Every structure is written in structure tokens, then in C-alpha cells.
Amino acid sequence: MNEERPVYLRLRDRIAAMILDGKVADGDPLPSVRSLAADFGANPLTVAKAYQTFQEEGLVVVRRGVGMFVAAGAADRLRNAERKDFLDHRWPAIVSHMRRLRLDPEELIDRALA
């Protein structure tokens, strides 16, 4: 995780990983702000800001008095957005680094599958 990014974005990454890894599925409740703050050792307001980003993107729905829940289709939408971000922003630097090191893509694939 990039320590230079704001804490709420790093928390957002961890919550996104929970959704993408299937630890929480569509319709599942998310941990409360207080619970997540305790788990991550973060300020509850910082956790609330991370959750707010998901609400704004329609990935989380709030049921007043009940809590926050993963929205229908959130994992697919999140995966597509993260895939696009990876291919548009991170992949070009990785390819450039591979070329500088003269890494063989087939060797990397073999290592990944081993």
C-alpha cells in the first residue's frame, strides 16, 4: 500500500479488497464505522470519509438505523473500475520497467502460475 496516499484512501483500498475478495458480498452488511476504526487503528471520521467515497459511487447503500450494506453489483463495478485504473495508470509503468530489466513476459507468467 502506498503510504503517501491519504489514510482515508488507504482505508478505501482495504474496504475495496474486502469486497473484491468476496469477504463481503452484494447485500452484506459492512462493519460499523467504529468497528472498522478500531480494527484499523484509525479515527472514526477517517473511516466515515472512506465509506462516503463508496456511497458517492453507489457501491454502498445506507439503511438508516441499520447500517451500511454492499450495493447490488458493487463487486463487478469496483472490479471494472480498478481494472481500468490499473491498465490506464499502473500498467504502462510496469511495462516500461519490464523493458528496462529485459524481463520476458512468458517467464513472468510461468512464475505466476507456479
N, C-alpha and C positions, 0 to 999 in steps of 0.2 A: 504494500500500500504506500502511496506517495505521501510522506509526512509533511510536505509543503502545502498540500491542499487543506482547506479549512476543515475543522473537525466535523462539522455537520455533513460535509460531502463524503468524508471517510466513513461516517456512520451510515450514510445513504448507501455507499458501496456494500457495506456489510449486510444491510437490510435487503438490498437487491440480491446479494448472494444467497440469502435465506430463501428468497422467492425462486430464483433460478435453480437452486439445488434441490428444490422440492421440499424443503423443511417446513414451509407454509405454502398451501395450495390456494387456488381460487376459492373464495368464500371463507377461508380460515381466519380466525382472529389473529391479530398481531399482538405481540407483547405490549403492555401498557407503557406509556412514556416513562413512568417512574421505574418500572421493572427493567426496561432496556437501559435506562440511565445507570441503574445500579450494576447491571451486567457489564456495561462498557466503561464504567467509571467516568461517566460524562455528566454534564449539567443537564437537568431535565429540559430546560429551554432549548438546548442544542439538539436534543433528541426530537423535540417537537418541531424544530425547524427542518430537520431531516425528513420527518413524516410529512410536513407541509409540502415538500417538493413532490412527494408521491401523490398527495391529494391533488395538487395542481395539474399533474399529468394524468389524472384519472386512474391511477394504479391502486389506489387505496380509497375505500369508502368509510365514512364515519357514521356510526349509528349512535346518535346522542344518548348518553346514559349507559351505553353498552360497550362501546369501544371502536377500534379500527379493524377493518377487515380487508383482505386482499380482494380487489375487484375482479370480476369475471374477465378472463383473457389477459390478465396482468402479466403473467409469466411470458406469454408469447410476444406481447407488445414490448416488454422490457428486453427480451432476448433480441428482438429485431433492432431495437434502438441501440443496444450495446454492440451488436454485430456491426451495424453501420458505423458507429463511433470507432470501433476497432479498425475496420477496413479503411476508413477515411483518414483517421488521425494517427493511430499507432502503427499499423502495418507498414506504411511507407518507410518509417524509421527503422523498423526491424529488417525489412528487405535491404535497405542501404547498409545496415550493419553486417548482414549476412554476406553481402557482396564484398565489403572491405575485408572480411575474415576468410573469404573464399569458401564459405560453407556450402556443402552440397545439400540441396533440399531433400533428396532421397535419403541421405544419411540421417537427417533430422526426423524424417517420417519413420524410418526404421527404429530410431531411438524412442520415438513417441509410442510406437506400437509394441516395443519390447517389454 
